[in-house]
Amino acid sequence: MYVPPKGFKEEVFYIKDLGKMPNLNRVAAMERIRPHVVYEETKASWPGFRQADFFAVRWTGVMSIKRKGGYRWSLLSDDGSKLFMKQEDGIGGWRKVVDNDGRHALRNRESHQEVSEGKTLLRLEYFEHNGKSCMIFRYMGPDTENRMKFVPQKVMEANI
């Protein structure tokens, strides 16, 4: 029996001369499921990527929140990144939760959001111009005993 993998759908786009987040409504060069979004700072190509510079990535997934409450959402990136969220029930549209866009060295941007118990849709976007690259998605709140942690595969739904 086939069991769909849990995690984030990762779509990779190779685009030159990026200064800010591009429109990613286009055909991806590569798609795969990743357990989490943790790419530590490096000048080398990320595993499975064909180049180290001039690319963008979109990760999407459904996260299960066990305990409602205030959560802190963190994007640590070099270059630009953004986080959007939406409740699975369809009430309300996509909300930009963290904006770390533009060409920059490694930096962290965070926000605080109240989240209901249940399923939350996530969309992360990232671009790398050139030089070092890094993208790490973390959170902290009632489900993590208020400790900042990588968003793990175990809290993600199956992604197909």
C-alpha positions, 0 to 999 in steps of 0.5 A: 500500500502506498503511503504519501510522504509527510512534509513540504512540497518543494518547487525549485525555479532557476531564475537570473538576476533576482533582487526581490521575490519573483512571481513563482506562478510558473513551471518548476524545474524540480519538485520533491517532498522535503521533511522540513525547510532547513538549509544551513548557510553555505556557498555550495549548492543545496543537496539536489539543486543543480546550481548554488546561485540564481534560484527561487524555491516555494515550499507548501504544506499543511501543518497540524497545530495541537494547541491553539495560542500565540506562536512565533514564526521565524525565517532565517535566510540569505537572501529573501524569504516570506511566509504566508499562512491560511486556515484550512477551513478556507475562512480568510485568504493567505496572510503574509506572516513574515517578510524577509524579502530582498538581497541581504546577508543572513538575517532573521525575521519573526512575527507573532500570530495567534493560531487555532487548533487544527490544520494550517496551510503554509507557503514559504518563498525564497530566492538566492541571488548569489554568494551564500545561501540559507533558509531555515523555518522555525516556530515556537508556541504551545506545541513546542513548550515555548522553545524555538524549533525547526518545523518538523516532519511529524507536524506536517500532513501527507503532501502529494 
